[in-house]
Amino acid sequence: MRLPTRLAAFTLCGLVALGAFSQNQPATTASPQVDSGKIIQFLSQTVSWYHQRAVEQKLANEASDLTYAQENRRIADQVVPLAFEFARNQAQAQSKQATQQAAFQPAVPPTEAAGQTQRLSLQALKLDKEIQDTQAELQDARDKLAKSSAAKRQFHESLVAELQSEVGLLQARRDAVQSMIEFVNSSNTGGGAVGLRAQIEELARSVPGTLSKQSGGQQDTKDDAHAHENETLLQGRQQPTGIWGLSADLIRLYGKMHSLKDEMEANEELSARATDLRSPLIDNLRNLIRQGDELFAAADTAGPAELAQQKKQLDALTAQFKQITAGLLPLSKVNVLLGIYSTSVQNWREAVRDEFHDEIRQLILRLAVLAALIALVFALGEIWRRTTFRYVHDVRRRYQFLLLRRVAMWTAVVLIVVLAFATQLGSAVTFAGLLTAGVAVALQNVIVSVVGYFFLIGKYGLRVGDRVQISGVTGEVVEIGLVRIHLMELGGPSDSQPSGRVVAFSNSIVFQATAGVFKQIPGTNFVWHELKLTLAADTDYHAAKERITQAVHSALSKYKENIEGQRRELERNLNSVSAELQPKIRLHYAGSGIEVTIRFPVELGKAAEIDDHLMRELLAALGRDPKLKLLSAEMPVGQAR
């Protein structure tokens, strides 16, 4: 029954007070606020800057990097809460200022976007005023109840109960309106102060909850434990020593320096944005200080009424000063922390740069040593070559020494390069083992051929110009390679005429059990020929043997000296072997008559001539009186070369 009357009175008093306040309030009451868009941009940039910590965690792959990474983590964990504190303070200040403006200018029609919020804010202000006045009246009624007489006690008790009910109702209404305001502010994503709080909370979800609020000691403990774990993992890392490892590490260090440079640029951009946000707040704060100084000076000559008005102005200045400093202090702390962060990243980058330069010097030194060693190998190879040409006159031996020089030289170069590029000897051995196994499987035939080459060029091995027989093919050696040997095929009488073909054999043939390689003994040039005759059965055995023996010795006497020289050469090359190069004559009876077998040595170059001469001598000996009847004769054939 009294509520409408009291509300009307409060409304009238409020309008009068608002009118007077708007006339006497200085310009400082409407302090400018930071633009909401800039606040959101600053907060978004801070969150992005914070997420760069993941890059730092990847960069901190050495024990020396842990100090910088932990320091930067500690600073980042302080910057983010301060940035959110600044943003929330600004959102709260803008919301409060919007409410005050709506209360001081009720005649201005609200815009469509902010109309609902302004109406709710005005209603909340009115309810707060009513609750305050009603509580004051309730306290006054309680004081009167304590002092009232028994006759008026019942009236005052009823008045206290009624005022308590009014306070309860007003508080319930105020809570409902406040809940509605909070819901509208949290769900509205529009621009201005209305959607600022919602955008701030949306950004807060992209960082850990402990950072969107004030962080405590648990986060530091967790970071310390994480740093200790990283340090334990990095204790076993060894610095690269080989050229390959140094080159890879230089690329890694260059990438690290580039990443740290990007972080420094991002930090500078964030610091510049924070400075830009601080500038209007600092200007406003200086303006408030100047106005306060003016009020202090005017208070010396002011009267009681003017002092009361100045007190109100000072109270308003104090409220604005607290509001501005609430937003300015977090930004100032952020600037200080960003400066420390920038110094830490700069020091980290300088340390990485020093390490980069040290490894460049090590790489250049190793490359110089590698070049010097390779040059030394080639110099020794040149000395070997000249010594071989000077002291080794045998062409075959000279070729063998030069081949051995080439193999030894390139083997040394490969070993030097592998050891120089390998980071550790163990890795080089492992790599060499795997490579050798793969090569052995893929090139086993080639490897066997290369090994066979060294068997072919041994003491009694082959050389160009030798006459050999390989797998039934007779020819002269025209080339001996590491993998194959080439023969010029021979045919015709006594295998002395070139057939016009070149035959190639793999050097691995020396390891084949079914393939034979026959070569003339070094220093010799003879083969054994065999001649077969058949005499009539009634031929005088002793006379036939005597005539044939005389004919053979007579025919071969012309070539005896050369054959004897080859015999001596044979014994000289085969130290413990006693060789006999004499013709062998054997007669025996057979069903067809007396068979005569003659085996005799001939020079390869004169084989056909010797065979023809021997045959004529035998025919002449058999034709003398008394004649010996010859039934058949076989032309000489080569035997057992």
C-alpha positions in Angstrom: 0.0 0.0 0.0 3.0 2.3 0.7 5.2 0.9 -2.1 3.9 2.9 -5.1 4.0 6.1 -3.1 7.6 5.4 -2.0 8.7 4.5 -5.5 7.2 7.7 -6.9 9.0 9.7 -4.3 12.3 7.9 -4.9 11.9 8.5 -8.7 11.3 12.2 -8.2 14.2 12.6 -5.9 16.4 10.6 -8.2 15.5 12.9 -11.2 16.2 16.0 -9.2 19.6 14.6 -8.0 20.5 13.5 -11.4 19.8 16.9 -12.8 21.8 18.6 -10.2 24.7 16.1 -10.6 24.7 16.7 -14.4 25.0 20.4 -13.8 27.8 20.4 -11.2 29.8 17.3 -12.4 33.1 18.3 -14.2 34.2 16.9 -17.5 36.3 14.3 -15.9 33.3 12.1 -15.0 33.0 11.0 -18.6 36.4 9.5 -18.9 37.3 8.0 -22.4 37.6 4.3 -22.6 39.8 2.1 -24.8 38.2 1.0 -28.0 36.7 -2.5 -27.7 38.1 -3.7 -31.0 41.7 -2.8 -29.9 41.2 -4.7 -26.7 40.1 -7.8 -28.5 43.0 -7.5 -31.0 45.4 -7.1 -28.2 44.0 -10.1 -26.4 44.0 -12.2 -29.6 47.6 -11.3 -30.3 48.5 -12.2 -26.7 46.9 -15.6 -27.1 48.7 -16.2 -30.4 52.0 -15.1 -28.9 51.5 -17.4 -25.9 50.8 -20.4 -28.3 54.3 -19.8 -29.8 55.6 -21.5 -26.7 55.1 -24.8 -28.5 57.7 -23.7 -31.0 60.1 -22.9 -28.1 59.6 -26.4 -26.7 60.8 -27.8 -30.0 63.7 -25.4 -30.2 64.9 -26.4 -26.7 66.6 -29.5 -27.8 69.8 -28.9 -25.9 70.6 -28.6 -22.2 71.8 -25.0 -22.8 68.4 -24.0 -24.2 66.4 -25.1 -21.1 67.3 -22.0 -19.1 65.9 -19.7 -21.8 62.8 -21.8 -22.4 61.9 -22.0 -18.7 62.4 -18.3 -18.2 60.2 -17.5 -21.3 57.6 -19.9 -20.0 57.5 -18.2 -16.7 57.1 -14.8 -18.3 54.4 -16.0 -20.7 52.5 -17.5 -17.8 52.4 -14.0 -16.2 51.7 -12.0 -19.3 48.5 -13.9 -20.2 46.7 -13.4 -16.9 47.6 -9.7 -16.8 46.3 -9.3 -20.3 43.0 -10.9 -19.4 42.8 -8.9 -16.2 43.2 -5.7 -18.2 40.6 -6.8 -20.7 38.1 -7.7 -18.0 38.7 -4.5 -16.1 38.0 -2.5 -19.3 34.9 -4.5 -20.1 33.6 -3.9 -16.6 34.5 -0.2 -16.8 32.8 0.2 -20.1 29.7 -1.6 -18.9 29.6 0.6 -15.8 30.0 3.8 -17.8 27.3 2.7 -20.3 25.0 2.1 -17.4 25.8 5.5 -15.8 25.3 7.3 -19.1 22.0 5.6 -19.5 21.0 6.7 -16.0 22.2 10.3 -16.5 20.5 10.7 -20.0 17.2 8.8 -19.7 15.5 11.1 -22.3 17.8 9.9 -25.1 16.2 6.9 -27.0 18.5 3.8 -26.9 19.7 2.2 -30.1 18.2 -1.0 -31.2 21.3 -3.1 -30.4 21.8 -1.7 -26.9 18.2 -0.9 -25.9 17.5 -4.0 -23.9 20.7 -3.8 -21.9 20.1 -0.1 -21.2 16.6 -0.7 -19.9 17.8 -3.5 -17.7 20.7 -1.4 -16.4 18.3 1.5 -15.5 16.0 -0.9 -13.8 18.9 -2.4 -11.8 20.0 1.1 -10.7 16.5 2.0 -9.6 16.2 -1.2 -7.6 19.6 -0.6 -6.0 18.5 2.9 -5.0 15.2 1.6 -3.6 17.0 -1.2 -1.7 19.4 1.3 -0.2 16.6 3.7 0.9 14.4 1.0 2.2 17.2 -0.5 4.3 17.9 3.0 5.7 14.2 3.3 6.6 14.3 -0.2 8.1 17.2 0.7 10.3 15.5 3.9 11.4 12.3 1.8 12.3 14.4 -0.6 14.3 15.9 2.2 16.3 12.5 3.6 17.0 11.3 0.1 18.0 14.0 -0.1 20.6 13.0 3.2 22.1 9.2 3.0 21.7 6.7 2.5 24.6 4.5 -0.5 25.0 1.6 1.2 23.4 3.5 2.0 20.1 5.6 -1.2 20.1 3.1 -3.2 18.1 2.9 -0.4 15.4 6.7 -0.3 15.1 7.0 -4.1 15.0 4.5 -4.2 12.1 6.4 -1.4 10.3 9.7 -3.3 10.7 8.2 -6.5 9.4 6.6 -4.7 6.4 10.0 -3.0 5.5 11.8 -6.3 5.8 9.3 -7.8 3.3 9.9 -4.8 1.0 13.6 -5.3 1.1 13.2 -9.0 0.4 11.0 -8.3 -2.6 13.3 -5.6 -4.0 16.3 -7.9 -3.6 14.5 -10.6 -5.4 13.7 -8.3 -8.3 17.2 -6.9 -8.3 18.7 -10.5 -8.5 16.3 -11.4 -11.4 17.3 -8.2 -13.3 21.0 -8.8 -12.6 20.8 -12.4 -13.9 19.1 -11.2 -17.0 21.8 -8.6 -17.6 24.6 -11.2 -17.2 22.8 -13.5 -19.6 22.4 -10.7 -22.2 26.1 -9.7 -21.8 27.4 -13.3 -22.1 25.2 -14.2 -25.1 25.5 -11.0 -27.2 28.5 -11.2 -29.6 28.0 -7.7 -31.1 30.4 -4.9 -31.0 30.9 -2.4 -28.3 30.9 -2.9 -24.6 27.9 -5.2 -24.8 29.8 -8.1 -26.5 33.2 -7.3 -25.1 32.9 -9.6 -22.1 31.6 -12.5 -24.2 34.5 -12.2 -26.6 37.0 -12.1 -23.7 35.6 -15.2 -22.2 35.6 -16.9 -25.7 39.3 -16.2 -26.0 39.9 -17.4 -22.4 38.8 -20.9 -23.5 41.8 -21.1 -25.9 44.3 -21.0 -23.1 44.6 -23.1 -19.9 42.1 -22.2 -17.2 44.9 -21.3 -14.8 46.2 -18.7 -17.2 42.8 -17.0 -18.0 42.7 -16.3 -14.2 45.4 -15.5 -11.7 48.0 -18.3 -11.7 49.1 -19.9 -8.5 52.1 -21.9 -7.4 50.9 -25.2 -8.8 51.6 -24.1 -12.4 55.2 -23.2 -11.6 55.7 -26.5 -9.9 54.4 -28.3 -12.9 56.6 -26.3 -15.2 59.6 -26.9 -13.0 58.9 -30.7 -13.2 58.5 -30.5 -17.0 61.8 -28.6 -17.3 63.6 -31.2 -15.1 62.2 -33.9 -17.3 63.5 -32.2 -20.4 66.9 -31.6 -18.8 67.1 -35.4 -18.0 66.3 -36.3 -21.6 68.9 -33.9 -23.0 71.8 -35.0 -20.8 72.8 -37.8 -23.2 72.9 -35.7 -26.4 76.3 -35.4 -27.9 77.6 -32.7 -30.2 78.1 -33.8 -33.8 81.7 -34.4 -34.9 81.5 -35.5 -38.5 81.0 -33.3 -41.6 77.6 -34.8 -42.2 76.5 -34.2 -38.6 77.9 -30.7 -38.5 76.1 -29.8 -41.8 72.8 -31.1 -40.5 73.3 -29.3 -37.2 74.1 -26.1 -39.0 70.8 -26.3 -40.9 69.0 -26.9 -37.6 70.7 -24.0 -35.9 69.9 -21.7 -38.8 66.2 -22.7 -38.5 66.4 -22.1 -34.8 67.8 -18.6 -35.2 65.1 -17.8 -37.8 62.3 -19.1 -35.4 63.8 -17.0 -32.5 63.8 -14.0 -34.8 60.1 -14.5 -35.6 59.4 -14.7 -31.9 61.3 -11.5 -31.3 59.2 -9.7 -34.0 56.0 -11.1 -32.6 57.0 -9.9 -29.1 57.8 -6.5 -30.4 54.4 -6.2 -32.1 52.7 -7.3 -28.9 54.7 -4.7 -26.9 53.9 -2.0 -29.5 50.1 -2.8 -29.2 50.3 -2.7 -25.4 52.0 0.7 -25.6 49.3 1.9 -28.0 46.6 0.8 -25.5 48.5 2.5 -22.6 48.8 5.9 -24.3 45.2 7.1 -23.9 45.1 5.8 -20.4 48.3 7.6 -19.4 47.0 10.8 -21.0 43.7 10.5 -19.1 45.6 9.8 -15.9 47.7 12.9 -16.4 44.6 14.9 -17.0 43.1 13.6 -13.8 46.2 14.5 -11.8 46.2 18.0 -13.3 42.5 18.4 -12.4 43.2 17.2 -8.9 46.1 19.7 -8.5 43.7 22.5 -9.6 41.1 21.4 -7.0 43.9 21.3 -4.3 44.9 24.8 -5.1 41.2 26.1 -5.2 40.5 24.5 -1.8 42.7 27.0 0.0 40.4 30.0 -0.8 37.1 28.1 -1.0 34.1 28.5 1.4 32.1 25.7 3.1 29.7 25.3 0.1 32.5 25.3 -2.4 34.4 22.8 -0.3 31.5 20.5 -0.3 31.2 20.7 -4.0 35.0 20.2 -4.4 34.8 17.1 -2.2 32.3 15.5 -4.5 34.6 16.4 -7.5 37.6 14.9 -5.7 35.6 11.7 -4.9 34.7 11.4 -8.6 38.3 12.0 -9.6 39.4 9.3 -7.1 37.0 6.8 -8.5 38.1 7.5 -12.1 41.8 7.3 -11.0 41.2 3.9 -9.4 39.3 2.8 -12.5 42.1 3.9 -14.9 44.9 2.5 -12.8 43.1 -0.8 -12.6 43.5 -1.1 -16.3 46.8 0.7 -16.6 48.8 -1.4 -14.1 48.3 -4.8 -15.8 49.4 -3.2 -19.1 52.4 -1.6 -17.5 53.4 -5.0 -16.0 52.8 -6.6 -19.4 55.2 -4.1 -21.0 57.9 -4.8 -18.4 57.5 -8.6 -18.8 57.6 -8.3 -22.6 60.8 -6.4 -22.3 62.3 -9.1 -20.1 61.0 -11.7 -22.6 62.6 -9.8 -25.5 65.9 -9.7 -23.7 65.8 -13.4 -23.0 65.0 -14.3 -26.6 67.7 -12.0 -27.8 70.2 -13.7 -25.5 69.0 -17.1 -26.6 69.4 -16.1 -30.2 72.9 -14.7 -29.6 73.9 -18.0 -27.9 72.6 -20.0 -30.9 74.4 -17.6 -33.2 77.7 -18.2 -31.4 77.1 -22.0 -31.5 76.3 -21.6 -35.3 79.6 -19.7 -35.9 81.6 -22.3 -33.8 80.2 -25.2 -35.9 80.9 -23.3 -39.1 84.5 -23.0 -38.1 84.6 -26.7 -37.2 83.1 -27.6 -40.5 85.6 -25.5 -42.5 88.4 -27.0 -40.5 87.2 -30.5 -41.1 86.7 -29.8 -44.8 90.3 -28.4 -45.0 91.6 -31.5 -43.2 89.7 -33.8 -45.6 91.0 -31.9 -48.6 94.6 -32.1 -47.2 94.3 -35.9 -46.6 92.9 -36.5 -50.0 95.6 -34.4 -51.6 98.2 -36.4 -49.5 96.8 -39.7 -50.8 97.0 -38.5 -54.4 100.5 -37.2 -53.8 101.6 -40.5 -52.4 99.9 -42.2 -55.4 101.9 -40.0 -57.8 105.1 -40.9 -56.0 104.1 -44.6 -56.2 103.5 -44.3 -59.9 106.8 -42.6 -60.7 108.7 -45.1 -58.6 107.0 -48.0 -60.4 107.9 -46.6 -63.8 111.5 -46.0 -62.7 112.3 -49.3 -61.0 109.9 -51.8 -62.4 110.8 -52.5 -66.0 108.7 -55.6 -66.6 105.5 -54.6 -68.2 103.4 -57.2 -66.5 104.7 -56.4 -63.0 104.4 -52.7 -63.7 100.8 -53.1 -64.6 100.2 -55.1 -61.4 101.8 -52.4 -59.3 99.9 -49.6 -60.9 96.6 -51.5 -60.5 97.4 -52.1 -56.8 98.2 -48.4 -56.5 94.9 -47.5 -57.9 93.0 -49.8 -55.6 94.9 -48.8 -52.5 94.5 -45.1 -53.4 90.8 -45.1 -53.9 90.2 -47.4 -50.9 92.1 -44.8 -48.8 90.0 -42.0 -50.2 86.8 -43.8 -49.5 87.8 -44.6 -45.9 88.9 -41.0 -45.3 85.6 -39.6 -46.7 83.5 -42.1 -44.7 85.3 -41.4 -41.4 85.2 -37.6 -42.1 81.4 -37.6 -42.8 80.4 -40.0 -40.0 79.4 -38.4 -36.8 80.6 -41.3 -34.8 82.9 -44.3 -35.6 80.2 -46.7 -34.5 77.7 -45.2 -37.0 80.4 -45.4 -39.7 81.0 -49.1 -38.9 77.3 -49.8 -38.9 76.8 -48.0 -42.2 79.8 -49.8 -43.7 78.5 -53.2 -42.5 75.0 -52.6 -44.0 76.4 -51.3 -47.2 78.9 -54.2 -47.5 76.1 -56.7 -46.9 73.9 -55.1 -49.6 76.7 -54.8 -52.1 77.8 -58.4 -51.4 74.3 -59.7 -52.2 73.7 -57.5 -55.2 77.2 -57.8 -56.8 78.3 -61.2 -55.7 79.3 -62.3 -59.2 81.1 -59.1 -59.8 83.0 -59.4 -56.5 84.0 -63.0 -57.3 85.2 -61.8 -60.7 87.3 -59.1 -59.1 88.8 -61.6 -56.7 89.5 -63.9 -59.6 91.4 -61.2 -61.3 94.1 -61.3 -58.6 94.3 -65.0 -59.1 94.8 -64.6 -62.8 97.6 -62.1 -62.5 99.6 -64.1 -59.8 103.1 -65.5 -60.2 102.1 -68.1 -62.7 99.1 -66.0 -63.9 98.1 -64.7 -67.3 99.4 -61.7 -69.1 98.7 -60.2 -72.5 100.1 -62.3 -75.3 100.0 -65.6 -73.4 98.5 -68.6 -75.2 95.9 -70.2 -73.0 93.1 -72.7 -73.2 89.9 -71.9 -71.2 86.9 -74.3 -71.2 88.1 -75.9 -74.4 88.8 -72.6 -76.2 92.4 -71.9 -77.3 93.6 -68.4 -77.8 95.9 -65.6 -77.0 95.2 -63.1 -74.2 94.5 -59.7 -75.6 93.1 -58.0 -72.4 92.8 -58.8 -68.7 90.3 -56.6 -66.9 89.0 -56.5 -63.3 85.9 -58.4 -64.3 86.6 -60.1 -67.7 89.4 -61.6 -69.7 89.4 -61.5 -73.5 91.0 -64.1 -75.8 91.7 -64.0 -79.5 90.6 -67.4 -80.6 93.1 -69.6 -82.5 92.4 -72.5 -84.8 93.8 -74.3 -87.9 96.9 -76.5 -87.9 98.4 -76.7 -84.4 95.9 -74.0 -83.2 98.1 -71.3 -84.6 95.7 -69.4 -86.9 93.4 -66.6 -85.6 89.7 -67.4 -86.2 88.7 -63.8 -86.4 86.7 -63.9 -83.1 87.4 -62.6 -79.6 86.1 -64.7 -76.7 85.2 -63.1 -73.3 85.3 -65.0 -70.1 84.4 -63.9 -66.6 87.3 -63.9 -64.2 85.2 -66.0 -61.8 85.9 -68.9 -64.1 89.0 -69.7 -62.0 86.7 -70.8 -59.1 84.6 -73.1 -61.3 85.4 -76.8 -60.8 84.3 -77.9 -64.3 86.2 -75.1 -66.2 89.9 -75.5 -66.8 92.3 -72.7 -67.4 95.5 -73.9 -69.1 98.5 -71.6 -69.7 102.0 -72.0 -71.1 104.6 -72.1 -68.4 106.4 -68.7 -68.2 109.4 -68.5 -70.4 108.5 -71.6 -72.5 106.9 -71.9 -75.9 106.5 -75.6 -76.6 103.8 -78.3 -76.8 103.8 -82.1 -77.2 102.7 -83.7 -80.4 101.9 -87.3 -80.9 102.3 -89.4 -84.1 100.9 -92.9 -84.6 102.1 -95.4 -87.2 100.9 -99.0 -88.0 103.4 -101.5 -89.5 102.8 -104.9 -90.9 102.8 -107.8 -88.5 105.7 -109.5 -90.1 108.0 -106.4 -89.8 111.2 -106.9 -88.0 110.6 -105.3 -84.6 114.2 -104.4 -83.7 115.0 -103.0 -87.2 111.8 -100.9 -87.2 112.5 -99.5 -83.8 116.1 -98.6 -84.7 115.1 -96.9 -88.0 112.3 -95.0 -86.4 114.5 -93.8 -83.5 117.2 -92.6 -85.8 114.7 -90.8 -88.0 113.1 -89.0 -85.0 116.4 -87.9 -83.6 117.6 -86.8 -87.0 114.5 -84.7 -87.6 114.5 -83.1 -84.2 118.2 -82.4 -83.9 117.8 -79.2 -85.8 115.4 -77.9 -83.0 117.1 -79.5 -80.1 119.0 -76.4 -78.9 115.8 -74.3 -78.6 114.0 -77.1 -76.8 116.9 -77.5 -74.4 116.8 -73.8 -73.6 113.1 -74.0 -72.8 113.8 -77.0 -70.6 116.3 -74.9 -68.6 113.8 -72.1 -68.4 111.2 -74.5 -67.2 113.5 -75.8 -64.4 114.4 -72.3 -63.4 110.8 -71.2 -63.1 109.7 -74.4 -61.4 112.5 -74.7 -58.9 111.9 -78.2 -57.6 110.7 -79.7 -60.9 113.0 -81.7 -63.1 111.8 -81.5 -66.7 112.8 -83.8 -69.6 112.0 -82.6 -73.1 113.0 -85.7 -75.1 111.0 -87.6 -77.7 109.3 -90.8 -76.6 109.0 -93.8 -78.9 106.9 -96.8 -78.1 106.3 -100.0 -80.2 103.8 -102.7 -79.3 102.0 -105.5 -81.1 98.3 -105.2 -81.8 95.8 -107.1 -83.8 96.4 -105.0 -86.9 100.2 -105.2 -86.7 102.9 -103.3 -84.9 101.7 -99.9 -83.5 104.2 -97.1 -83.1 103.5 -94.1 -80.9 105.9 -91.1 -81.1 105.5 -88.2 -78.6 107.9 -85.3 -79.2 108.1 -81.6 -78.1 107.7 -78.8 -80.7 107.9 -75.1 -80.6 104.6 -73.4 -81.1 105.8 -71.2 -83.9 107.4 -74.1 -85.8 104.9 -76.9 -85.0 103.8 -77.4 -88.6 107.3 -77.3 -89.9 108.6 -79.8 -87.3 105.7 -82.2 -87.9 106.2 -82.1 -91.7 110.0 -82.6 -91.4 109.5 -85.5 -89.0 107.0 -87.2 -91.2 109.4 -87.0 -94.2 112.3 -88.5 -92.2 110.1 -91.4 -91.0 108.9 -92.2 -94.5 112.4 -92.1 -95.9 113.7 -94.4 -93.1 110.9 -96.9 -93.7 111.5 -96.9 -97.5 115.2 -98.0 -97.3 116.1 -101.5 -98.0 114.9 -103.7 -96.5 111.7 -101.8 -96.7 109.3 -101.8 -93.8 105.7 -102.1 -94.8 103.6 -99.1 -93.5 99.9 -99.9 -93.1 98.6 -96.6 -91.8 99.8 -93.2 -90.4 98.0 -90.5 -88.4 99.2 -86.9 -88.6 100.6 -85.4 -85.5 98.2 -83.9 -83.0 98.8 -81.7 -80.0 98.8 -83.4 -76.6 98.7 -82.1 -73.0 99.6 -78.5 -73.5 
